[in-house]
Structures are given as C-alpha cells and as structure tokens.
Amino acid sequence: MAEFRISGIWLDSEGVITHYAIHTREKKSDGNGYVLSRAEKYSKEDAVELLLKKGNTAKTYLWNYTKCKFEKGAEVQVTNGKPLYLKSNPDSTERDNLLHLIDYDWIF
C-alpha cells in the first residue's frame, strides 16, 4: 500500500498522454510528516498497473506559482476503457486535469 503524486506528463504527437511523472509519498524516518521521492517516468501501462495494486492511491501534484511549491490536487483513478487509463476527479477544476499538468516533453 503506497501513496503517489503525479506532477507531469509526456505526450505523443497527437496530444495523447504516453507517460507520467510519478512521485512516491513516504513517512519521514522520524515519523514526523512526509517526504516525496523525485519523479520517476512511468509508461501509461505501468502507471495503470501501479494504481491497480490494492491500497495504492494517487493524486495530482500541482505547481503553485504564488507559493513556489507543489501542492496535492485531485484523486487519480484507473478508468475502465480499452485500454485502461488514468483519470483525475471529473468534478474537480481544470487545473487538476491530468492534461493540465506540466508537459515534461518541454523540459527533458
């Protein structure tokens, strides 16, 4: 059972998400608070598999420009489809949408 944050995406030439930047959220060794790992690049299939494991959860991880830090966003879940895919809370704001996250193609 683990918690994850998704801070960004990679897109193909058609604007379809191919990969996600996923951070693992873990308790600090002293038990006070949490720490996030550096982002790891997961394929869409691997990200779906990660969140299908019982007890694993994920939220979007949004950059707050005013505060100059990341903040947790909407819940991310696996949605039935062919193939399976990830989707953030459909009732949330646009900024929580997975397509609205940082496009790491422009950074890496």
N, C-alpha and C positions, 0 to 999 in steps of 0.2 A: 504494500500500500504506500503510494507516494503522491506528492503534490507537485504540479508543474505549472510553469508560466510560459506563455507563447508571446514573444516580443516582436517577431517579424516573420516575413515570408519571402519566398523566391517564386517568381512567375515564369511561365513559358512565353513564347512569342504571341500567344493568343490571349494572354492575361489570366491563365488558369494557374492556381497555386500548385507548385510541384514539391516544395519543401517548406519546413517550418523551423524557426529558431526557438528551441525549447530549453528552458532553464529548470533545474531540479531545485525544489524548495525543501530545505532540511533544517531541523532544530540545531541551534548552535551547541557546541560541545559542552558549554557551561549550563545549558538548559534555558538560558535567557534569550528569547527571541529566535529569529530565523535568519538563515543566510541562503542566497541563491547562487547556484553554480553559473559559470559562464555559459553562454548559449551554445548548444550543440545543434548541428544541422541534421534534421530528420527528414527522410522522404515522406511523402504523403502516406504511403502504405505503412511505414514504420511508426509514424505518429498515431495512426488509427490503431495499430496493434498495441502501442503503449497505453492508450486510453481505454482499450477493451479489457485490459487486465483488471480484475476485481479490486476495487478500492482505490484505483488511480483516479485522480481528478486534475483538471487543468482550468486555468483562467487566462484571459488575455492579459498582457503586461504592457501598459500604455506609458509612453513618454509624456510627462507633464512639463511643458516648456516653461511655465511660470515658476515652478518649484525646482526645475532642473533635476528631476529624478523620475524613475519609473514608479508606477502605481498599479495595483491589481485592478482588473476590469471585470468583464462578464465571464460567466461559466462557459466552458467549451465542452461540447459533447460530440460523440460519434453519431452521425445521422444515417439512417438506412437509405441505401441507394445502391446503384450498380455502377461503379464500385462504392464501398462505404467511404464517407468523407467526414471532415470535422466542420462543425458549425458553432458559432457563438450564440448566446441567448438571443432569439429572434425578437424579443420585446425590448431589447436594450437600444442604446443610441448608436448612431452610425460609427462613432469613434471606437466602439467595441467590436465592430465587424472585423473579421479576420483580414479581409481585403484592404482595410484601412490601416493595418499595422505597417511598420517600417518595411520597405521593399529593399531587402538586403542585396538584391542584384546591383543596386546603385552604389553600394558600399564595398562589397567584396568582389 
